Amino acid sequence: MEKLNSIITDRIKIHRESHIKDCRIITLDRHHHANGNLTAVNNGIDLPFNIQRTFYIYDVPGGAERGGHSHYTCHEFIIAISGSFDVTIDDGTEQQTYTLNRPYQGLLVVPGIWRTLQNFSSGSVCLALASHHYDEDDYVRDYGNFLKLKTDPIGQPEE
């Protein structure tokens, strides 16, 4: 029980201390070639975490949103591999929207930040590089619970 309380306390602390200023655009090295450009992401070098999971989102219907959650421990690096889309990040107090439209730039989103992806252009592809394997228990999917984590130093949000 003590270990569980420690985990809950750590999760609340991460959410309470995270701020949108902890998120940032990272520009990756571009290598220009006559027969096409190349951008690489080197594990443990280009990002402030080791990549444990990679996934991509595509064929998003017009007007649809993705994301709509925060993570307790997982960092994500979000890239528009093709096309464009907006990412709105929210720390419970402030919001900021980034338009991603370059395959050599991405947005680092730290744990404890709510993210929503919207305004996908036709044919866009979103690549996400994550610091952790998929774990449903790492997600906060209810915005009210997210706000409670930001303000409640004792309780655990109800799931």
Rosetta constraint file for C-alpha pairs under 8 A:
AtomPair CA 1 CA 5 HARMONIC 6.23 0.50
AtomPair CA 2 CA 6 HARMONIC 6.21 0.50
AtomPair CA 3 CA 7 HARMONIC 6.28 0.50
AtomPair CA 4 CA 8 HARMONIC 6.24 0.50
AtomPair CA 5 CA 9 HARMONIC 6.06 0.50
AtomPair CA 6 CA 10 HARMONIC 6.10 0.50
AtomPair CA 7 CA 11 HARMONIC 6.17 0.50
AtomPair CA 8 CA 12 HARMONIC 6.23 0.50
AtomPair CA 8 CA 156 HARMONIC 6.80 0.50
AtomPair CA 9 CA 13 HARMONIC 6.08 0.50
AtomPair CA 9 CA 153 HARMONIC 7.91 0.50
AtomPair CA 9 CA 154 HARMONIC 7.55 0.50
AtomPair CA 10 CA 14 HARMONIC 6.19 0.50
AtomPair CA 11 CA 15 HARMONIC 6.43 0.50
AtomPair CA 11 CA 72 HARMONIC 5.55 0.50
AtomPair CA 11 CA 73 HARMONIC 7.53 0.50
AtomPair CA 12 CA 16 HARMONIC 6.05 0.50
AtomPair CA 12 CA 149 HARMONIC 5.48 0.50
AtomPair CA 12 CA 150 HARMONIC 7.15 0.50
AtomPair CA 12 CA 152 HARMONIC 7.80 0.50
AtomPair CA 12 CA 153 HARMONIC 6.77 0.50
AtomPair CA 12 CA 156 HARMONIC 7.75 0.50
AtomPair CA 13 CA 17 HARMONIC 6.03 0.50
AtomPair CA 13 CA 153 HARMONIC 7.74 0.50
AtomPair CA 14 CA 18 HARMONIC 5.98 0.50
AtomPair CA 14 CA 72 HARMONIC 6.91 0.50
AtomPair CA 14 CA 73 HARMONIC 7.82 0.50
AtomPair CA 14 CA 111 HARMONIC 6.86 0.50
AtomPair CA 14 CA 112 HARMONIC 5.88 0.50
AtomPair CA 15 CA 72 HARMONIC 7.13 0.50
AtomPair CA 15 CA 111 HARMONIC 7.07 0.50
AtomPair CA 15 CA 112 HARMONIC 4.10 0.50
AtomPair CA 15 CA 113 HARMONIC 7.21 0.50
AtomPair CA 15 CA 146 HARMONIC 7.99 0.50
AtomPair CA 15 CA 149 HARMONIC 6.11 0.50
AtomPair CA 15 CA 150 HARMONIC 5.57 0.50
AtomPair CA 16 CA 112 HARMONIC 7.46 0.50
AtomPair CA 16 CA 149 HARMONIC 6.66 0.50
AtomPair CA 16 CA 150 HARMONIC 4.53 0.50
AtomPair CA 16 CA 151 HARMONIC 6.80 0.50
AtomPair CA 17 CA 112 HARMONIC 7.92 0.50
AtomPair CA 18 CA 22 HARMONIC 6.83 0.50
AtomPair CA 18 CA 91 HARMONIC 6.80 0.50
AtomPair CA 18 CA 110 HARMONIC 7.45 0.50
AtomPair CA 18 CA 111 HARMONIC 7.03 0.50
AtomPair CA 18 CA 112 HARMONIC 5.52 0.50
AtomPair CA 18 CA 113 HARMONIC 6.64 0.50
AtomPair CA 19 CA 23 HARMONIC 7.59 0.50
AtomPair CA 19 CA 91 HARMONIC 5.35 0.50
AtomPair CA 19 CA 112 HARMONIC 7.88 0.50
AtomPair CA 19 CA 113 HARMONIC 7.05 0.50
AtomPair CA 20 CA 89 HARMONIC 6.62 0.50
AtomPair CA 20 CA 90 HARMONIC 6.44 0.50
AtomPair CA 20 CA 91 HARMONIC 5.70 0.50
AtomPair CA 20 CA 94 HARMONIC 7.16 0.50
AtomPair CA 20 CA 95 HARMONIC 7.26 0.50
AtomPair CA 20 CA 96 HARMONIC 7.47 0.50
AtomPair CA 20 CA 113 HARMONIC 6.90 0.50
AtomPair CA 22 CA 109 HARMONIC 7.70 0.50
AtomPair CA 22 CA 110 HARMONIC 6.70 0.50
AtomPair CA 23 CA 107 HARMONIC 7.04 0.50
AtomPair CA 23 CA 108 HARMONIC 5.26 0.50
AtomPair CA 23 CA 109 HARMONIC 5.02 0.50
AtomPair CA 23 CA 110 HARMONIC 6.05 0.50
AtomPair CA 24 CA 107 HARMONIC 5.65 0.50
AtomPair CA 24 CA 108 HARMONIC 5.33 0.50
AtomPair CA 24 CA 109 HARMONIC 7.26 0.50
AtomPair CA 25 CA 105 HARMONIC 6.67 0.50
AtomPair CA 25 CA 106 HARMONIC 5.53 0.50
AtomPair CA 25 CA 107 HARMONIC 4.48 0.50
AtomPair CA 25 CA 108 HARMONIC 6.17 0.50
AtomPair CA 26 CA 105 HARMONIC 5.67 0.50
AtomPair CA 26 CA 106 HARMONIC 5.51 0.50
AtomPair CA 26 CA 107 HARMONIC 6.25 0.50
AtomPair CA 26 CA 108 HARMONIC 6.93 0.50
AtomPair CA 27 CA 104 HARMONIC 5.95 0.50
AtomPair CA 27 CA 105 HARMONIC 4.41 0.50
AtomPair CA 27 CA 106 HARMONIC 6.66 0.50
AtomPair CA 28 CA 39 HARMONIC 6.78 0.50
AtomPair CA 28 CA 40 HARMONIC 7.39 0.50
AtomPair CA 28 CA 41 HARMONIC 7.24 0.50
AtomPair CA 28 CA 46 HARMONIC 7.16 0.50
AtomPair CA 28 CA 104 HARMONIC 5.24 0.50
AtomPair CA 28 CA 105 HARMONIC 5.95 0.50
AtomPair CA 29 CA 39 HARMONIC 6.04 0.50
AtomPair CA 29 CA 40 HARMONIC 7.16 0.50
AtomPair CA 29 CA 104 HARMONIC 7.07 0.50
AtomPair CA 30 CA 37 HARMONIC 6.98 0.50
AtomPair CA 30 CA 38 HARMONIC 6.00 0.50
AtomPair CA 30 CA 39 HARMONIC 4.98 0.50
AtomPair CA 30 CA 40 HARMONIC 7.83 0.50
AtomPair CA 30 CA 104 HARMONIC 6.61 0.50
AtomPair CA 31 CA 37 HARMONIC 5.63 0.50
AtomPair CA 31 CA 38 HARMONIC 5.10 0.50
AtomPair CA 31 CA 39 HARMONIC 6.26 0.50
AtomPair CA 32 CA 36 HARMONIC 6.71 0.50
AtomPair CA 32 CA 37 HARMONIC 4.62 0.50
AtomPair CA 32 CA 38 HARMONIC 6.61 0.50
AtomPair CA 33 CA 37 HARMONIC 5.37 0.50
AtomPair CA 33 CA 38 HARMONIC 7.70 0.50
AtomPair CA 39 CA 103 HARMONIC 7.92 0.50
AtomPair CA 39 CA 104 HARMONIC 6.17 0.50
AtomPair CA 41 CA 45 HARMONIC 7.95 0.50
AtomPair CA 41 CA 46 HARMONIC 6.05 0.50
AtomPair CA 41 CA 47 HARMONIC 7.91 0.50
AtomPair CA 42 CA 46 HARMONIC 5.61 0.50
AtomPair CA 42 CA 47 HARMONIC 7.81 0.50
AtomPair CA 43 CA 47 HARMONIC 7.13 0.50
AtomPair CA 43 CA 49 HARMONIC 7.63 0.50
AtomPair CA 43 CA 50 HARMONIC 5.39 0.50
AtomPair CA 43 CA 51 HARMONIC 6.05 0.50
AtomPair CA 44 CA 48 HARMONIC 6.63 0.50
AtomPair CA 44 CA 49 HARMONIC 5.75 0.50
AtomPair CA 44 CA 50 HARMONIC 4.85 0.50
AtomPair CA 44 CA 51 HARMONIC 7.56 0.50
AtomPair CA 49 CA 75 HARMONIC 7.49 0.50
AtomPair CA 49 CA 131 HARMONIC 5.89 0.50
AtomPair CA 50 CA 131 HARMONIC 5.72 0.50
AtomPair CA 51 CA 129 HARMONIC 6.14 0.50
AtomPair CA 51 CA 130 HARMONIC 5.54 0.50
AtomPair CA 51 CA 131 HARMONIC 4.88 0.50
AtomPair CA 51 CA 132 HARMONIC 7.20 0.50
AtomPair CA 52 CA 129 HARMONIC 7.69 0.50
AtomPair CA 52 CA 130 HARMONIC 5.94 0.50
AtomPair CA 52 CA 131 HARMONIC 5.16 0.50
AtomPair CA 52 CA 132 HARMONIC 5.06 0.50
AtomPair CA 52 CA 133 HARMONIC 5.63 0.50
AtomPair CA 53 CA 129 HARMONIC 6.01 0.50
AtomPair CA 53 CA 130 HARMONIC 5.06 0.50
AtomPair CA 53 CA 131 HARMONIC 6.65 0.50
AtomPair CA 53 CA 132 HARMONIC 6.16 0.50
AtomPair CA 53 CA 133 HARMONIC 5.32 0.50
AtomPair CA 53 CA 134 HARMONIC 7.37 0.50
AtomPair CA 54 CA 127 HARMONIC 7.33 0.50
AtomPair CA 54 CA 128 HARMONIC 5.78 0.50
AtomPair CA 54 CA 129 HARMONIC 4.71 0.50
AtomPair CA 54 CA 130 HARMONIC 6.18 0.50
AtomPair CA 55 CA 127 HARMONIC 5.99 0.50
AtomPair CA 55 CA 128 HARMONIC 5.43 0.50
AtomPair CA 55 CA 129 HARMONIC 6.79 0.50
AtomPair CA 56 CA 125 HARMONIC 6.75 0.50
AtomPair CA 56 CA 126 HARMONIC 5.33 0.50
AtomPair CA 56 CA 127 HARMONIC 4.32 0.50
AtomPair CA 56 CA 128 HARMONIC 5.94 0.50
AtomPair CA 57 CA 125 HARMONIC 5.78 0.50
AtomPair CA 57 CA 126 HARMONIC 5.00 0.50
AtomPair CA 57 CA 127 HARMONIC 6.57 0.50
AtomPair CA 58 CA 123 HARMONIC 7.21 0.50
AtomPair CA 58 CA 124 HARMONIC 6.20 0.50
AtomPair CA 58 CA 125 HARMONIC 4.77 0.50
AtomPair CA 58 CA 126 HARMONIC 6.48 0.50
AtomPair CA 59 CA 122 HARMONIC 7.75 0.50
AtomPair CA 59 CA 123 HARMONIC 6.51 0.50
AtomPair CA 59 CA 124 HARMONIC 7.26 0.50
AtomPair CA 59 CA 125 HARMONIC 7.68 0.50
AtomPair CA 60 CA 64 HARMONIC 6.49 0.50
AtomPair CA 60 CA 120 HARMONIC 6.77 0.50
AtomPair CA 60 CA 124 HARMONIC 7.94 0.50
AtomPair CA 61 CA 120 HARMONIC 8.00 0.50
AtomPair CA 62 CA 119 HARMONIC 7.47 0.50
AtomPair CA 62 CA 120 HARMONIC 6.91 0.50
AtomPair CA 62 CA 121 HARMONIC 7.79 0.50
AtomPair CA 62 CA 122 HARMONIC 7.73 0.50
AtomPair CA 63 CA 118 HARMONIC 7.23 0.50
AtomPair CA 63 CA 119 HARMONIC 6.42 0.50
AtomPair CA 63 CA 120 HARMONIC 7.65 0.50
AtomPair CA 64 CA 118 HARMONIC 6.52 0.50
AtomPair CA 64 CA 119 HARMONIC 7.55 0.50
AtomPair CA 64 CA 120 HARMONIC 7.89 0.50
AtomPair CA 65 CA 116 HARMONIC 6.79 0.50
AtomPair CA 65 CA 117 HARMONIC 5.56 0.50
AtomPair CA 65 CA 118 HARMONIC 4.66 0.50
AtomPair CA 65 CA 119 HARMONIC 7.53 0.50
AtomPair CA 66 CA 116 HARMONIC 5.95 0.50
AtomPair CA 66 CA 117 HARMONIC 4.98 0.50
AtomPair CA 66 CA 118 HARMONIC 6.52 0.50
AtomPair CA 67 CA 115 HARMONIC 5.88 0.50
AtomPair CA 67 CA 116 HARMONIC 4.69 0.50
AtomPair CA 67 CA 117 HARMONIC 5.75 0.50
AtomPair CA 68 CA 114 HARMONIC 6.69 0.50
AtomPair CA 68 CA 115 HARMONIC 5.63 0.50
AtomPair CA 68 CA 116 HARMONIC 4.78 0.50
AtomPair CA 68 CA 117 HARMONIC 7.65 0.50
AtomPair CA 68 CA 141 HARMONIC 6.55 0.50
AtomPair CA 68 CA 143 HARMONIC 7.95 0.50
AtomPair CA 69 CA 114 HARMONIC 5.26 0.50
AtomPair CA 69 CA 115 HARMONIC 5.87 0.50
AtomPair CA 69 CA 116 HARMONIC 7.25 0.50
AtomPair CA 69 CA 139 HARMONIC 6.54 0.50
AtomPair CA 69 CA 140 HARMONIC 5.48 0.50
AtomPair CA 69 CA 141 HARMONIC 4.57 0.50
AtomPair CA 69 CA 142 HARMONIC 7.01 0.50
AtomPair CA 69 CA 143 HARMONIC 7.33 0.50
AtomPair CA 70 CA 111 HARMONIC 6.71 0.50
AtomPair CA 70 CA 112 HARMONIC 5.68 0.50
AtomPair CA 70 CA 113 HARMONIC 5.30 0.50
AtomPair CA 70 CA 114 HARMONIC 4.39 0.50
AtomPair CA 70 CA 115 HARMONIC 6.37 0.50
AtomPair CA 70 CA 139 HARMONIC 5.87 0.50
AtomPair CA 70 CA 140 HARMONIC 5.19 0.50
AtomPair CA 70 CA 141 HARMONIC 6.79 0.50
AtomPair CA 70 CA 146 HARMONIC 7.42 0.50
AtomPair CA 71 CA 75 HARMONIC 7.69 0.50
AtomPair CA 71 CA 111 HARMONIC 5.04 0.50
AtomPair CA 71 CA 112 HARMONIC 5.67 0.50
AtomPair CA 71 CA 113 HARMONIC 7.13 0.50
AtomPair CA 71 CA 114 HARMONIC 7.84 0.50
AtomPair CA 71 CA 138 HARMONIC 5.39 0.50
AtomPair CA 71 CA 139 HARMONIC 4.73 0.50
AtomPair CA 71 CA 140 HARMONIC 6.02 0.50
AtomPair CA 72 CA 111 HARMONIC 5.43 0.50
AtomPair CA 72 CA 112 HARMONIC 5.82 0.50
AtomPair CA 72 CA 138 HARMONIC 5.21 0.50
AtomPair CA 72 CA 139 HARMONIC 6.46 0.50
AtomPair CA 72 CA 140 HARMONIC 7.38 0.50
AtomPair CA 73 CA 111 HARMONIC 5.23 0.50
AtomPair CA 73 CA 112 HARMONIC 7.67 0.50
AtomPair CA 73 CA 132 HARMONIC 7.93 0.50
AtomPair CA 73 CA 138 HARMONIC 6.58 0.50
AtomPair CA 74 CA 110 HARMONIC 7.10 0.50
AtomPair CA 74 CA 111 HARMONIC 5.54 0.50
AtomPair CA 74 CA 130 HARMONIC 6.58 0.50
AtomPair CA 74 CA 131 HARMONIC 5.49 0.50
AtomPair CA 74 CA 132 HARMONIC 5.57 0.50
AtomPair CA 74 CA 138 HARMONIC 7.30 0.50
AtomPair CA 75 CA 108 HARMONIC 7.32 0.50
AtomPair CA 75 CA 109 HARMONIC 5.87 0.50
AtomPair CA 75 CA 110 HARMONIC 4.73 0.50
AtomPair CA 75 CA 111 HARMONIC 5.57 0.50
AtomPair CA 75 CA 130 HARMONIC 5.72 0.50
AtomPair CA 75 CA 131 HARMONIC 5.25 0.50
AtomPair CA 75 CA 132 HARMONIC 7.53 0.50
AtomPair CA 76 CA 107 HARMONIC 7.99 0.50
AtomPair CA 76 CA 108 HARMONIC 5.85 0.50
AtomPair CA 76 CA 109 HARMONIC 5.21 0.50
AtomPair CA 76 CA 110 HARMONIC 6.62 0.50
AtomPair CA 76 CA 128 HARMONIC 6.32 0.50
AtomPair CA 76 CA 129 HARMONIC 5.57 0.50
AtomPair CA 76 CA 130 HARMONIC 4.50 0.50
AtomPair CA 76 CA 131 HARMONIC 6.49 0.50
AtomPair CA 77 CA 106 HARMONIC 6.09 0.50
AtomPair CA 77 CA 107 HARMONIC 5.45 0.50
AtomPair CA 77 CA 108 HARMONIC 4.47 0.50
AtomPair CA 77 CA 109 HARMONIC 6.21 0.50
AtomPair CA 77 CA 128 HARMONIC 5.54 0.50
AtomPair CA 77 CA 129 HARMONIC 5.07 0.50
AtomPair CA 77 CA 130 HARMONIC 6.48 0.50
AtomPair CA 78 CA 106 HARMONIC 5.16 0.50
AtomPair CA 78 CA 107 HARMONIC 5.13 0.50
AtomPair CA 78 CA 108 HARMONIC 6.55 0.50
AtomPair CA 78 CA 109 HARMONIC 7.72 0.50
AtomPair CA 78 CA 126 HARMONIC 6.84 0.50
AtomPair CA 78 CA 127 HARMONIC 5.82 0.50
AtomPair CA 78 CA 128 HARMONIC 4.55 0.50
AtomPair CA 78 CA 129 HARMONIC 6.59 0.50
AtomPair CA 79 CA 100 HARMONIC 6.75 0.50
AtomPair CA 79 CA 102 HARMONIC 7.63 0.50
AtomPair CA 79 CA 103 HARMONIC 6.26 0.50
AtomPair CA 79 CA 104 HARMONIC 7.68 0.50
AtomPair CA 79 CA 105 HARMONIC 6.31 0.50
AtomPair CA 79 CA 106 HARMONIC 4.34 0.50
AtomPair CA 79 CA 107 HARMONIC 6.66 0.50
AtomPair CA 79 CA 126 HARMONIC 5.69 0.50
AtomPair CA 79 CA 127 HARMONIC 5.12 0.50
AtomPair CA 79 CA 128 HARMONIC 6.35 0.50
AtomPair CA 80 CA 84 HARMONIC 5.85 0.50
AtomPair CA 80 CA 85 HARMONIC 7.11 0.50
AtomPair CA 80 CA 100 HARMONIC 5.56 0.50
AtomPair CA 80 CA 101 HARMONIC 5.44 0.50
AtomPair CA 80 CA 102 HARMONIC 6.10 0.50
AtomPair CA 80 CA 103 HARMONIC 5.50 0.50
AtomPair CA 80 CA 105 HARMONIC 7.82 0.50
AtomPair CA 80 CA 106 HARMONIC 7.16 0.50
AtomPair CA 80 CA 124 HARMONIC 7.10 0.50
AtomPair CA 80 CA 125 HARMONIC 5.89 0.50
AtomPair CA 80 CA 126 HARMONIC 4.76 0.50
AtomPair CA 80 CA 127 HARMONIC 6.35 0.50
AtomPair CA 81 CA 101 HARMONIC 7.71 0.50
AtomPair CA 81 CA 102 HARMONIC 6.96 0.50
AtomPair CA 81 CA 103 HARMONIC 4.52 0.50
AtomPair CA 81 CA 104 HARMONIC 7.99 0.50
AtomPair CA 81 CA 124 HARMONIC 7.37 0.50
AtomPair CA 81 CA 125 HARMONIC 5.44 0.50
AtomPair CA 81 CA 126 HARMONIC 5.90 0.50
AtomPair CA 81 CA 127 HARMONIC 6.29 0.50
AtomPair CA 82 CA 101 HARMONIC 7.22 0.50
AtomPair CA 82 CA 102 HARMONIC 7.63 0.50
AtomPair CA 82 CA 103 HARMONIC 6.70 0.50
AtomPair CA 82 CA 123 HARMONIC 7.07 0.50
AtomPair CA 82 CA 124 HARMONIC 4.84 0.50
AtomPair CA 82 CA 125 HARMONIC 4.98 0.50
AtomPair CA 82 CA 126 HARMONIC 7.29 0.50
AtomPair CA 83 CA 101 HARMONIC 5.92 0.50
AtomPair CA 83 CA 120 HARMONIC 7.67 0.50
AtomPair CA 83 CA 121 HARMONIC 5.79 0.50
AtomPair CA 83 CA 122 HARMONIC 7.07 0.50
AtomPair CA 83 CA 123 HARMONIC 6.24 0.50
AtomPair CA 83 CA 124 HARMONIC 4.08 0.50
AtomPair CA 83 CA 125 HARMONIC 6.56 0.50
AtomPair CA 84 CA 99 HARMONIC 6.98 0.50
AtomPair CA 84 CA 100 HARMONIC 5.53 0.50
AtomPair CA 84 CA 101 HARMONIC 4.34 0.50
AtomPair CA 84 CA 102 HARMONIC 7.78 0.50
AtomPair CA 84 CA 119 HARMONIC 7.82 0.50
AtomPair CA 84 CA 120 HARMONIC 5.92 0.50
AtomPair CA 84 CA 121 HARMONIC 5.43 0.50
AtomPair CA 84 CA 124 HARMONIC 5.82 0.50
AtomPair CA 84 CA 125 HARMONIC 7.85 0.50
AtomPair CA 85 CA 99 HARMONIC 5.82 0.50
AtomPair CA 85 CA 100 HARMONIC 5.64 0.50
AtomPair CA 85 CA 101 HARMONIC 6.85 0.50
AtomPair CA 85 CA 117 HARMONIC 6.83 0.50
AtomPair CA 85 CA 118 HARMONIC 5.91 0.50
AtomPair CA 85 CA 119 HARMONIC 5.11 0.50
AtomPair CA 85 CA 120 HARMONIC 4.35 0.50
AtomPair CA 85 CA 121 HARMONIC 6.26 0.50
AtomPair CA 85 CA 124 HARMONIC 7.47 0.50
AtomPair CA 86 CA 97 HARMONIC 6.46 0.50
AtomPair CA 86 CA 98 HARMONIC 5.51 0.50
AtomPair CA 86 CA 99 HARMONIC 4.35 0.50
AtomPair CA 86 CA 100 HARMONIC 6.03 0.50
AtomPair CA 86 CA 117 HARMONIC 5.60 0.50
AtomPair CA 86 CA 118 HARMONIC 5.31 0.50
AtomPair CA 86 CA 119 HARMONIC 5.85 0.50
AtomPair CA 86 CA 120 HARMONIC 7.17 0.50
AtomPair CA 87 CA 97 HARMONIC 5.52 0.50
AtomPair CA 87 CA 98 HARMONIC 5.24 0.50
AtomPair CA 87 CA 99 HARMONIC 6.41 0.50
AtomPair CA 87 CA 100 HARMONIC 7.40 0.50
AtomPair CA 87 CA 115 HARMONIC 6.65 0.50
AtomPair CA 87 CA 116 HARMONIC 5.66 0.50
AtomPair CA 87 CA 117 HARMONIC 4.54 0.50
AtomPair CA 87 CA 118 HARMONIC 6.57 0.50
AtomPair CA 88 CA 95 HARMONIC 6.71 0.50
AtomPair CA 88 CA 96 HARMONIC 5.56 0.50
AtomPair CA 88 CA 97 HARMONIC 4.14 0.50
AtomPair CA 88 CA 98 HARMONIC 6.35 0.50
AtomPair CA 88 CA 115 HARMONIC 5.61 0.50
AtomPair CA 88 CA 116 HARMONIC 5.24 0.50
AtomPair CA 88 CA 117 HARMONIC 6.44 0.50
AtomPair CA 89 CA 95 HARMONIC 5.54 0.50
AtomPair CA 89 CA 96 HARMONIC 5.47 0.50
AtomPair CA 89 CA 97 HARMONIC 6.33 0.50
AtomPair CA 89 CA 109 HARMONIC 7.91 0.50
AtomPair CA 89 CA 113 HARMONIC 6.39 0.50
AtomPair CA 89 CA 114 HARMONIC 5.61 0.50
AtomPair CA 89 CA 115 HARMONIC 4.60 0.50
AtomPair CA 89 CA 116 HARMONIC 6.68 0.50
AtomPair CA 90 CA 94 HARMONIC 5.74 0.50
AtomPair CA 90 CA 95 HARMONIC 4.37 0.50
AtomPair CA 90 CA 96 HARMONIC 6.71 0.50
AtomPair CA 90 CA 113 HARMONIC 5.74 0.50
AtomPair CA 90 CA 114 HARMONIC 4.98 0.50
AtomPair CA 90 CA 115 HARMONIC 6.40 0.50
AtomPair CA 91 CA 95 HARMONIC 6.70 0.50
AtomPair CA 91 CA 112 HARMONIC 7.20 0.50
AtomPair CA 91 CA 113 HARMONIC 5.16 0.50
AtomPair CA 91 CA 114 HARMONIC 6.34 0.50
AtomPair CA 92 CA 114 HARMONIC 7.88 0.50
AtomPair CA 92 CA 146 HARMONIC 7.74 0.50
AtomPair CA 92 CA 147 HARMONIC 5.89 0.50
AtomPair CA 92 CA 150 HARMONIC 6.70 0.50
AtomPair CA 98 CA 107 HARMONIC 7.99 0.50
AtomPair CA 100 CA 105 HARMONIC 7.51 0.50
AtomPair CA 100 CA 106 HARMONIC 6.91 0.50
AtomPair CA 100 CA 107 HARMONIC 7.82 0.50
AtomPair CA 101 CA 105 HARMONIC 8.00 0.50
AtomPair CA 102 CA 106 HARMONIC 7.85 0.50
AtomPair CA 109 CA 113 HARMONIC 6.90 0.50
AtomPair CA 114 CA 146 HARMONIC 7.70 0.50
AtomPair CA 120 CA 124 HARMONIC 6.26 0.50
AtomPair CA 135 CA 139 HARMONIC 7.50 0.50
AtomPair CA 140 CA 145 HARMONIC 7.11 0.50
AtomPair CA 140 CA 146 HARMONIC 6.28 0.50
AtomPair CA 141 CA 145 HARMONIC 7.87 0.50
AtomPair CA 141 CA 146 HARMONIC 7.71 0.50
AtomPair CA 142 CA 146 HARMONIC 6.29 0.50
AtomPair CA 143 CA 147 HARMONIC 6.23 0.50
AtomPair CA 144 CA 148 HARMONIC 6.22 0.50
AtomPair CA 145 CA 149 HARMONIC 6.22 0.50
AtomPair CA 145 CA 157 HARMONIC 5.25 0.50
AtomPair CA 145 CA 158 HARMONIC 6.91 0.50
AtomPair CA 145 CA 159 HARMONIC 7.75 0.50
AtomPair CA 146 CA 150 HARMONIC 6.48 0.50
AtomPair CA 146 CA 157 HARMONIC 7.85 0.50
AtomPair CA 147 CA 151 HARMONIC 6.49 0.50
AtomPair CA 148 CA 152 HARMONIC 5.46 0.50
AtomPair CA 148 CA 157 HARMONIC 6.46 0.50
AtomPair CA 149 CA 153 HARMONIC 7.42 0.50
AtomPair CA 149 CA 156 HARMONIC 7.26 0.50
AtomPair CA 149 CA 157 HARMONIC 6.65 0.50
AtomPair CA 152 CA 156 HARMONIC 7.96 0.50
